[in-house]
Amino acid sequence: MKVINGGVTAAKGFKAASCAANIKYEGRTDMAMVYSDTPCECAGTFTSNVVKAACVMWDKEITESGRPMQAVVINSGIANACTGKEGYDACIATARAVEEGTGIPYDTVAVASTGVIGMQLPVEKLTAGVRKMVPALGETAEAGTDASRAIMTTDTVNKEAAVTFEIGTKTVTLGGMSKGSGMIHPNMCTMLAFLTTDASIDKELMQKALSEVVKDTFNMISVDGDTSTNDTLLLMANGEAGNERIVSDGEGYAAFKEALFYVCKTLAVKMAKDGEGASKLFTARVVNASDKEEARTLARSVISSSLSKAAIFGCDANFGRFLCAMGYSGVDFDQNSVELFFESAAGKLQVFKMGVPLDFDEDAALKILKEDEVTVLIDMHEGKEEATAWGCDLTYDYVKINADYRS
């Protein structure tokens, strides 16, 4: 596998475009479109929130129907959630506009929205945006990057990743983009993400790979403990790499899944680091646990704790915050078997050993915690399983951003 520059246009046959449709924002791009020259096999995972946006219901219908997917249109600024029939009709109108502009069937067009909940989308602006983007579709890396910027809301940076890998004698590419900065909590993937590949792969195998990869990537991030109404992760495969079709769990499938994991993990970590108001990437790594799911639960609990996040922001070596978060996670463990360390580019320091606090160097701890990427390493001494979760610190700016988000 080779990491390359690019995003949703890295794979053969995929194009992207973006435009300023003035959905909510003025003076910036706020619509994007990803398009494949040929119909794609598709897979997806969606929010587990009972309150689902209209676009989530539309996209679930496509991915579960067995129909191909050939395009996705995304708007930022308004979420199209809690909008009733009018919101669902906006999805149809957007897809119909793509059909009119490209000739592809409207029911192969996915839609996605992000932004304020409880506002109706201005349909005329959406359809006008589609009419702008169709003739502007391009296969360049710049077109993909522009699309990744258009879907941002409170994000401070755009998020892209891409890799190439070999299946037999063919080089296959997989790329993607995502957005997410707030309303991020492990429960599928609190964000929007769009992945494209020129691999030829069976739909059911692709869905299996995506559902499994999500567990250790997008499901392992948290910013604020809020699970969105709009979580959408879509994967489109058009087969243009010309590889022998992946129809079973063998070498080709393993290579595909490895590439998928890398791209999803990269995008997930970028989202955690770009949490609203964040100044640090906060990682919790649990090792030597007795059970994989318990390791995931422990790691997620640590990075989701407001007190843990505040300690990371304040560079406070208060290891009790992390042990406390582990203790209420629901996992039963022996605190007298636990070791806890702080790690960063500035070094590694043990602060807790087998139920006993250590007399550590506070200055050394401060130096480690001042770095912009900090890891809490937790050794359970119970087994061989491990898991990693990613979050961010809790700063004053998080409240400032969300206190007036709608207005």
Secondary structure, 3 states (H helix, E strand, C coil): CEEECCCCCCCCCEEEEEECCCCCCCCCCCEEEEEEEEEEEEEEEECCCCCCCHHHHHHHHHHHHCCCEEEEEEEEEECCCCCHHHHHHHHHHHHHHHHHHHCCCHHHEEEEEEEECCCCCCHHHHHHHHHHHHHHCECCHHHHHHHHHHCCCCCCCCEEEEEEEEECCEEEEEEEEEECCCCCCCCCCCCEEEEEECCCECHHHHHHHHHHHHHCCHHHECCCCCCCCCCEEEEEECCCCCCCCECCCCHHHHHHHHHHHHHHHHHHHHHHHCCCCCCCEEEEEEEEECCHHHHHHHHHHHHHCHHHHHHHHCCCCCCHHHHHHHHCCCCCCCHHHCEEEEEECCEEEEEEECCEECCCCHHHHHHHHCCCEEEEEEECCCCCEEEEEEEECCCHHHHHHHHCCCC
